[in-house]
């Protein structure tokens, strides 16, 4: 993931400069700068309008007593899109408009849901532990997780050596040591 972020921060500015040069060669330098300013102003107006709409729908969802999951997602996408629109360049502006515009936001929401669900499943399979993806618990390789078997073929749980301390209500505290927690 770090490598991907490093490449994104390295490649995106190079692509933006290349795109600016290409557009500047076709329409000229002053028109390129004017186009960048115009799409920044348009982007700021759209972000402000859609942010206000997202805020109103968030408030109505909360007043209605339901979980505002879609509204929160839309708000996060509008903030991310606004940040991309403020970044100078045509490629980041295209990505920003995809996140901000109301008719492209549902597609981007589905794409984000697919990406994060895939990432969660990959991490759970890699760690071999339980994970929770959209309300369904799963274990290694996407199999249902029952809490006992953690990837062993025979279904036995791991052996954890430790000390059991039992508080007796009318007697002293007893300590059992030297045995594992499975009773062996």
N, C-alpha and C positions, 0 to 999 in steps of 0.2 A: 504494500500500500504506500509506503514511503517513497519507493522508487516511482510509482505512478504519479504521486503528487510532485515529486521533483521534476519528472519529465513534463508534467502539465505546466509547471511554472517556468520551465525552460522553453518548451515548444510553442505554447500559446503566444507569448510575446513575439517570437520570431515569425509565426504565421500572421499575426496582426500587422507587423511591419511590412511583410511581403504583400498582404492584401492592400494596405494603404498605398504602397508604391504602385501596385497594379492599377488601382482606381485612379491615383494621381496621374499616371501616364495617359489614361484614357480621357479623363475630364479636366485635368489640370489641378494644380496645387490649391488655388483659392477656392475652387468649387468643392474640392475634397474636404477642406476644412469647414466650409459652410455646410456640407452634408453631414459631417460629424456633429457639428453644433445643432443642426436641425433634428437629427435623430436623438440626441441627448435631451433636447427640450421636449420632444414628443414623448420620449421614454419617461421623463420626470412627470409629465402630465398623466400618462397612463398609470404609472405606479401610484401616484396620489389618488386617482379615481378608484383604481382597483383595491388599494389599501383601505380606503374609506368603506367600500362595499364589503370587504372581508371583515372589517371591524364591526360593521352593523350586523352581518350574519353571525359572527361570533357572539355578540351580545344577545341576539334573538335566540340562539341555540342555548345559551346559558340560562336565559329567562324561561325558556321552554322546558328546562330540566333534563336536557339530553347531552350526551358527551359530544363536544364539538370537534371531533377528529378531522373531518373534512375541512372545517373552517381553519383549524390550526395548521393543517398541511398547506392550505391555500395561502395563509399568512406567511408561512416560512418560504414558500415558493416566490411570493411577491417580494419579500425582503432580498432573497438571493438574486432574483431577476433585476431588482433595482440596483443592486451592487454591480451586476454585470453591465447594466445600461450606463452606469456612471464611469465605467472603465472605458477609456478611449479606444476605439477600434470597431470594425464592422463585424467581425466574427463573434465577439462577446456581446455585441448588440443583438445579433440574431438569436443567440442563446437566451439573452435577457428577455427579449420579446416573447420567445416561446414559453418562458416561465410566467410571464405577467399577463399576457392576453387571455381573456376569459374563454375563448373558443379553443385555444391550444393547451390550456392548463389541465383539463381532464386527461389528455393524452400523456402529458408529462407526469401527472400524478400516477397513472398506471405504470408508466415506465419506471418511476422511482420505486413504486411498490414492488415491482418485479425484481429490480436490482437489489433492494434491501432484503427481500425474502431469500433471494439466492445467496446473498452474503451471509445471512444468519444461518442458513442450512449448511453452508460450507464451513463456517466456524464451528458449528456444533458437531459436524462429522469429523473435523480435524481434531477437536479436543476430546471426542468420545464421550461427552457428557450430555446432560439434559439441556435442552434449549426450548424456547417457547416461540413458535412462529405462528402468529395470528390465531392464538387460542388453542393450538394443538401441540401438546408436548411430543417431542421426538428424541430419540437417542442416536446411537451410532448408525450411520448410513441411512438415516431417515426412518428407522424402525421405531415403533412406539416404545416409550421409555416407561418401565415399571418401577424404577427406583432400586431394583436389586441387581440385575445383570448389567454390568458396565462393559460390555464388549467381550466377555468371556463366553466361550462356546458351551461350557457346562452349566452356565446360569448361576454359579456361585458368585457372591459378592466379594469384594476385596477384604483381606485380612488386615485389621487395624489393631495393633497392639496398644494397650493403654491400661488405665486403671478405672474401675467402676466404683463410684462413691454412692452409697445408699443412705439416705437420711431416714432413720426409723423414728416414728412419731413418739414412742415412749421409751426408746432405748438409745444407746450410744451410736455414733456414726461408725459403720463398718466399712472396711476397705478390702476389696478383693483385688489382688494384684497378681501378675504372672500369667493371667489368662487373657486371651483375646476376646473381643466383643461378640464373637459368634458362638461362644460357649464351649469351645474346644480347649 
